[in-house]
Amino acid sequence: MEADVLARLVDALPEGVVVTGAAEMEKYREDFARDGSAGTPAAVVRAEDAAQVQVAVRWAAEHRVPVVPRGAGTGLSGGSSAVEGGITISLERMRAVEIDQACQVAIVEPGALNVDVKIAAAEHGLWYPPDPSSYEICSIGGNLATNAGGLCCVKYGVTTDYVLGMDVVLADGTLVRLGGKQIKDVAGLPLLKLFVGSEGTLGIITRAVLRLVPVQVAGATLVSAFPTMTAASRAVVAIRQRVRASMLELMDNTAINAVEDWRSHGLDRATGALLLAQSDATGAACEAEIEMIRECCEREGAAAVFTTTDPEEAELFVAARRNAFLALEQRGSVLFEDVGVPVPLLPALVDGVAGIAERCGVEIAVVAHAGDGNTHPLIVYDAADPGSDERARKAFHEVMALAIELGGTITGEHGVGRAKKPALPDQLGDDVMALTRRIKDALDPDGILNPGAIL
């Protein structure tokens, strides 16, 4: 890029907003997917408000420079990998959170962390349900970009279910305001749904109005040990047919041992699989739900079932599940899968993943938001060993192919990004891929917004 062109961007924004030093920009090159093909941007724009985002995008549109939006950088699919010679617009400084208690909404800037919204809402007796395992470090902007879910989504839904409005900067720098604080709104096309989950390829979200609900508290927690992941998966299928649990998670033996190696949570290392369920019903209804969950577990061969109504005790098990990703990263490099299938096919998926691990000669740990069929097979490998790297990547693509074969998806909540892009046509087919491209071309005719992500 010519120096005078870049100088125009620097001059158009306040001092310190645009960063061009290689050392300063290094941390903005990759997300947690550690995309080895990530480029080096010409500049990073650390925007402080929507107007600065508009200035940067207008400059990029004029000079046809690629733009990569970035939140906290915790994505697991390479969705915010920098493009060589482009600009990265970091939204980390835009962290305002405002609570409207009367309307039960949060007005949030994209750099705010998920936990920031939860804390602010709780001060008003309210709750923001979407809760990725990384909720303490991931941004709302990233959650919106990937339509993130989490542990509670089995009962309470995913990010898009809580978006009432948003401001979006389009590819030409125009800012549009969609929706608002109203709960119901069918005026015009459902554009909110179009931008949520679009991974920054259609526009840059600079503000969101998020629906809140009254605080919910888990009345009881059940933890069940199984000899195999297959048996635990069958129990999940049975539970879903009888109970609307507020949490329904799985961890396999590899994940259990990784967590215990990293930070002891008191889990039984010999357990084949651990099922974690919660009910936030009240009184007798809570007791009835937990009893039905227990019956399902015992019918599918649970080796042990433990229940508690102590929130602190329950949090020990929830923390173990949330920590699985970090624990497995202590063992080596990790390829993060995010495949999902219809819930009745969950046993077939976990069996198939085990077969892939054996066939490819790799270690795959499986944790899952099992209640909605969304699993995270985590492939651990040695990135410095070409053979290990090759086997891991073969397994990575075979797991996605298995999910597609079972009528599922290559990504339930992490997004396509760059890591899963090669498998997307196999899931969507030619006609849907062509439709996706037409939508992209209509909103971003020069293809400057997050090029290389999804398409």
N, C-alpha and C positions, 0 to 999 in steps of 0.2 A: 504494500500500500504506500502511495506517495505521502511524504511527510506533511505536505500542506493540506492534504485531505484529512488526515488524522488531526492535524492542528485545529481545523474548523470544529471538530467535535469537542476537543479539549476547551477551546475558547467559548463554546456555546453553553458550557455548564460550569457551575461554581468550582472553585479550586478544591482539589482533593477528591472530586467525584469520579474523574476518569484516571485510571491507573494504567500505566504502560510499561512499567519495569518488569523484567522477566521474573525476578524473585518474588515480587508482590503478586504476580498473576498466577504463579505456579499452583497455588491451592484452588484456583478456579478452573483448572483444566479437566478434572475428572470428578465423578461422584463415587459412591461406595462400590460401584461395579468395577472400578479400576480398569477402565477401557484403555487398553494399550494403544489403540489407534487415535486417541484424542489428540487434537492439534493444539497449537499455541495461538491464543487470540492476539489480535493487534492491540486490543485494549479491553479493559474491564470497566464497565460503568456501574458504579455503586450508587444506584439511584436512591434519592431520599424522598421522592414523591412521584405521583403519576405524571406531573408535568415534565419532570426530567426524563422519565421513560419515553414520553412522547418526543422530546427533543432528540433523544438517541435513535429512536426508530425512524423518525423523519430523515435524519442524516443517513442512516443505513439504507433507507429506501431510495434516497437521491443517488447514492453511490453504489447501490446494489451490493451491499456488504452483508454477509450472513449474521444473524442475530440469534444467540442462544440465551434464553431466559434461565435464571438459576435461583433456587431458593436456598435451603440449608446445605445442599450437596449430599444428602443422605440417600438419594435414589439408588436403586439396585439394578437398573437396566441400561445405564449409560445414556439416560435421557437428557442430561445436562453436560455431556462431554463437549468440550470446546471445539470449535471448527477453526482450522488453520486459517489465519488471516482475517477472521471475523471478529465480532465483538461479543462479549458475554455481558448481559445485563443482570447484575446481582441485585436481588430485591431484599437482601439481608437487613438493610437499614430501615426498611418500611415495616415497622413492627407495632403500629398503633392497634389497640383493641378497645372498643367501646361497647358497653352492654346497655341495651334498652330493655330494662326489666319488664316494663308494661307490655311491650310487643314480644318479649321472650326471643330476642335476637341478639347476635353479636355482629358488630360492624368491624371488620378485620382487614388489615393490610397483609399482603402476602408473605412478608418476612417474619411475621409473628409465628412463634412455635405453637404446635398443637397444645402443648401443656400450658402455654400462656393463656389460651382461650379457656381451657378447662378451669384454671385457677381463677380467672376473672369472672367466669360464669358462676363458679361455686360461691363466690362472695355475695351473690344475689340469690342463692338457693337454686341455681340452675345448672344444667349439665350439657356439654357438647359430646354426644356419644361416639363418633368415629375415633378409634383409638389404636392406630398402628402400634406395633411393638416398639417402634422408635419414637413414640409420641413425645418423649422428653427432648428430642433433638431434631425432629423433622418439622418443616415449616408448613403452614396452611397453604401457601402457594404450591408447594410440591404435592400436598394432599389433593388439591384441586386439579392439578395437572394430570395426576394418575388415577383420580377417583379412588383414593385410598380407603381401605376398610379397617380391619383390626379385629380384636378379640370379641368385641361386643356386637359386631355387625350381624351375627347369626340371628339376633332378635331385633336390633335397632337399625340395621341398614348401613349403607356406606355413605361416603361424602356427598354424592349427588342428591341423596335423600334429604339433605339439610341445607342445600343452597337455595336461597330465595331470591338473591340478586347478586349482581357483580358489575364492576367496571372493567372493560377490556380495551387495551390499546391494540388497534388493528395494524396490519402490515404497512399501511401508509401513514401511521402516526395518529389517526383519528381515534378519539376515545368515545366509546359507546357505553351507555348505562342500561343494563338489562335488569328487569324485575325490580324488587324493592323489599319492603318489610311485610308486604301482604302475603298471606299464606297461600291463597289461591289466585292464579293469574293465568288465563289462557289467551291473552291478547297477542295475536301474531304467532309466528313460528316458535317452537320451544328451543330458543337459541341457548338458554342456560345449559341445557343438556348437551348441546353441541360442543361447547367450550370445556365443560368439565370432562377430564379424561383425554383431552386432545394434546397433552404433553408439550404445550407451547408452540405447536405447529400452526395454529390458526389465529392466535392472538396472545397478548400478555395480560394476565389478570392482575389488576392493581388494587382491587378492593372487592370484598365479598360480604354479603349479608347472610349470616348463617343462623338457621333455626336452632333454638335451644329448647330443652325440655326440663321439667322439674327433676331435681336430683333423685337418682335411683340408687339404692344400696342393696348389695347382695345379701339376701337373708341367710343363705346357706351355700356351702361349697362341698362338692363331692370329688374325691380323687380315687380312681380305680386302677389297679394294676392288672395287666393282662400278660399272658405268656407270649403272645404274638401281636404284631401290628394288625394282622388280618382280623383277629378276634376283636380287637379294640374298634376297628373300623365297622365291623358288623354291629357292634353295640351302638355306635353312632347312628347308623341307619335306623335301628330299632327305636332309639331315643327320639329321633326326629319325627317319627310317626306318632308319637304319643305326647311329647312335651315340647313347649317352646322355651327352651333353656336360654338364659341370658349370656351364657358362655359355654362353648363346647369345643375343647381343644385337645390335640393329641401330640405326644412326643414319642419317638421310637427309642430303642435302647442306645443307639449311637448318640443321639442328642442328649439323652439322660446322662451318659457318661462324660460327654464333653462339658456339660454344665457342672457336673460334680468335680471334674478335673480343674475347672477354672475357678469356681467359687462354690463351696459346698452348700447345698440346700437341703441335705438330709434325704435325698432320693435314693431308692434302692437300686444299686447298679445292676442287679440281676434281672430287673423287670424288663420284659420284652417290649412293653409299651405302657404309657401312662395316659389315662383319660382324665381331663380336668373339666368339670361342669359346675355351673352356678345357676341358682335360681334367685331372682330378685322379686319374686312374688312375696306376699305378706301372709303372716299367720298360718292358718291351716292349709292355704293354697301352696305355700312354700314347702311345707312338710310333705304334701301330696306329690308335688313335682319331684322332690328329691327321692322320695320312695319309689316313684315310677322309674326314675333314672337308675336307681339301685337295682331294681328288678331286671331291667334291660341288661345291665352289666353282668349280673349274676347268671342270667340265662345264656349269655354268650361266653361264659367260662372265665369270668374275672377271678383272679387269684386272691384278691383282697379289695375291700371297699372301705374307704374312710370318709367320714363326713365331719364338718365343723361349722359352727355358727360364729366363730371367733374371727373377726376381720383381719387381725394381724396374722393369725395362723394361715388363713386363706391366702393372704398376700405373699407368703413364702412360696407357695406353689405357683401363683400367677407370675411372680418374679422369675422363677426358674424357667417358665415357658418363654417369657419375654427375652430372657438372656441367652436363649439358644443360639441366635445368630452370632453374637459377640463371642460366645464360648467356642463355637466351631471355628471362628477365624483364628483362634489361638493355635489350631492344629495345622494350619497352612492356608493357602489361597482357597477361595470358595467361589463357585459359580452358583448364583442364586436362582433357583427355579421358582415359579409362581403359578403352577398349573392347577386347573380346576375342572371338575367333572360333576355331572348330576350326582347328588348325594348317594343314591342307591348303588352307584358304580365306584364308590370310594374304595371298597375292598379290592376290586379289580385293579384300580390305579396303584395302590400301595404294593400289591403283589407284583405288578408289572415293573414298578420302579426297582424292587428288590432283584428282579431278574436282570434288569439292565445293569445294575451295580455289579452283579456277579459276572455277567457276560463281558462287560467292559473292563473289569478289574479295577474298579474305583470304589471309594468309600462314599456312600450317600446317606446322610442323615435326613430323616423326614420329621418335620413338625407341621402342624396343620390347624387352620381354622376349620376344623372338621365338620362342624355343624352346617356349613354352606358348601362343602365339597372343595374348598380351596386349600391346596397343600403347598408346602415349600420343601421340595427335595433339595438338599444342600450338598453339592458335590465338592468334596475336599480333595485337593491335589497339590502337587509341588510344581509351581509355575516355572521353576528353574530347570525342571527335567522335561525335555521335549516329549518324551514318551508319555509321561504322566499328563502333561498338558493335552496331548492329542487324545488320550483315552477319556479325559474329563470332558472335552468338547464334543466328542462323539456321544458320550452319555447325555450331555446337555441337550443335544438335538433329538436323541432318541426318546427322552422323557417328554418333550413337547409333541413329538409324533405320536406317542402313546396317548396323550391327552386328547389330541385331535381324533384319533381312532376311536376313542371311547365317547365321542360326541361332546368333548369339553373344550377348554380354552388354553392357550399358551400363557395367558396372564390374567389373573383374577383381580390384582390390585397394584402390582408394581409397575405396570406399563410395559409397552413394547420397547421403547427406547431404541437403541442401536443393537443391543445384545440379542433381542428376539426377532428382529426385523426379518431375517431370512425365512423364518417359519410362518410369518403372517399370511402370505398368499395360500399356503396349504390349508390354513383354517378358514379364511374368508372366501377364497375362490376368485376367479378372474373378474366376474361381474361386480362383486362388492369392492374389490380392490380398485376397479375402474371408477366406481362411484365415489370412493374415498378420495381418489386423485382429483376428480372433478370438483369436489367440495374444497379441497386444498387449493386448487388452481383459482377458484372463484374468490377466495378470501386472501390468498397470498400469490398473486399472479407471477411475481418475480422469484418466488421460492426462497425468500430470505429468512423466514421464521423457522428456526431449529432444523435446518436442512440435514437430512440423514437420519432423523428420528422418525420412526413409524414407516415412512415411505422412502 
